[in-house]
Amino acid sequence: MRSIGTTDLSVFPISLGANVFGWTADKETSFAVLDAYVEGGGNFIDTADVYPYWATGESTSEMIIGEWMADRRNRDSLVLATKVGMLEGLQGLAPATIRTAVEDSLRRLRTDYIDLYWAHVDDHDTPLVESLAAFDALVREGKVRHVGASNYGAARLAEALKTSQEEGLARYVALQQPYNLVERGYEGELRDVVTQEGLSSTPYFGLARGFLTGKYAPGVSVDSPRAGKAAEYLETEHGPRTVEALVKVAGERQSAPATVALAWLAAQPTVTAPIASARSVEQLRPLMEAAAVTLSEEELTILDEASRP
């Protein structure tokens, strides 16, 4: 288990992304994936009120998780994260929006508290102090234990942390941002802020929309709703080179490429738990295996050098 920042949240090294629940995984399959994740030692589930609204017109992921937790009676053994700011009709981080959204999420999740509540996107139209005060009120009420920032730039994250400090408000304890072997923009000012302020990172797109599973190659057709985006990495100079090194290291270890890709990410500074989603129990297995893999310095170097643009 690993700690998120300086909080008391102790989490499994791989977070289960629930964006597919109700979209490419129906309720029965979602229950099976959740059961397998917990049985494998997992406890950190990441969802959002907007998952997968684009496909179902509802916050289906939260609803499925809520029903599953009620059925399994395991809420208190989980670290549950959800988000506010991107759902149609509840965009942004105005205080009234945050208040409405959290009450809706609590109802759908069938719980009276959220362990980690993310600002899903930065809101430049609402003063930071107002958003942070709204989050602070939820923490004081016990409806939210901790808050995090998703998709914030370095300057705004630093400003938000400074505002919390000056105003005595709840402080972001973690950052969620895209980061993987072929998207390494996090390794700069943003990571510097996370490091200096003692935050944790729980990156998404850890497998680059499936590209780092090793199944993408020129001329190969892949059955996935993200196939088009993932295949774009083949057009970059470093994409094919990265996969070649990844497949090599994975082959020598007799591991799946996805396992090694997530193990590399989990080994990076500030990263507590990469987020990865699975449409089936079969897809989940190599993701879970990453939690038990420690790459050697040589393996880390091979992957690091091959994946640099």
QUIFENZI-V240463 format. One record per residue. N is the residue number from 0. D_FIRST is the distance of its C-alpha to the first C-alpha in whole Angstrom. Layout:
n=(N/N)
d_first=(D_FIRST/D_FIRST)
This chain:
n=(0/1/2/3/4/5/6/7/8/9/10/11/12/13/14/15/16/17/18/19/20/21/22/23/24/25/26/27/28/29/30/31/32/33/34/35/36/37/38/39/40/41/42/43/44/45/46/47/48/49/50/51/52/53/54/55/56/57/58/59/60/61/62/63/64/65/66/67/68/69/70/71/72/73/74/75/76/77/78/79/80/81/82/83/84/85/86/87/88/89/90/91/92/93/94/95/96/97/98/99/100/101/102/103/104/105/106/107/108/109/110/111/112/113/114/115/116/117/118/119/120/121/122/123/124/125/126/127/128/129/130/131/132/133/134/135/136/137/138/139/140/141/142/143/144/145/146/147/148/149/150/151/152/153/154/155/156/157/158/159/160/161/162/163/164/165/166/167/168/169/170/171/172/173/174/175/176/177/178/179/180/181/182/183/184/185/186/187/188/189/190/191/192/193/194/195/196/197/198/199/200/201/202/203/204/205/206/207/208/209/210/211/212/213/214/215/216/217/218/219/220/221/222/223/224/225/226/227/228/229/230/231/232/233/234/235/236/237/238/239/240/241/242/243/244/245/246/247/248/249/250/251/252/253/254/255/256/257/258/259/260/261/262/263/264/265/266/267/268/269/270/271/272/273/274/275/276/277/278/279/280/281/282/283/284/285/286/287/288/289/290/291/292/293/294/295/296/297/298/299/300/301/302/303/304/305/306/307/308)
d_first=(0/4/7/10/13/14/13/11/10/6/5/5/6/10/11/14/17/20/23/25/25/28/29/29/27/29/28/28/26/24/23/23/20/18/19/17/14/13/15/13/9/9/9/10/14/16/20/23/26/28/26/29/32/33/34/34/35/33/29/29/25/24/27/25/22/24/26/23/21/24/25/22/22/18/18/16/13/12/12/15/16/20/23/26/29/30/31/35/37/34/34/33/31/34/34/36/34/30/31/33/30/27/30/30/26/26/29/28/24/26/24/24/22/19/16/16/20/21/24/25/27/29/32/35/38/36/36/32/33/34/31/29/31/30/27/27/29/27/24/27/28/24/24/21/19/18/20/19/22/22/25/26/28/27/30/30/26/27/30/28/26/29/31/28/28/32/32/30/28/24/23/21/17/16/18/19/21/22/21/21/23/26/26/25/27/23/24/26/27/25/22/24/24/20/20/22/21/18/16/14/15/14/17/19/21/19/21/24/25/25/27/24/24/28/30/32/35/39/40/38/37/34/34/31/32/30/32/35/32/30/34/35/32/35/37/36/36/33/31/33/32/29/29/31/28/25/27/28/25/24/27/27/23/24/22/22/23/20/18/19/19/16/14/17/16/12/14/16/16/15/13/9/10/13/15/17/19/21/24/24/22/23/22/18/18/18/16/13/14/13/9/11/14/14/17/20/22/25/23/21/25/27/25/25/29/29/28/30/32)
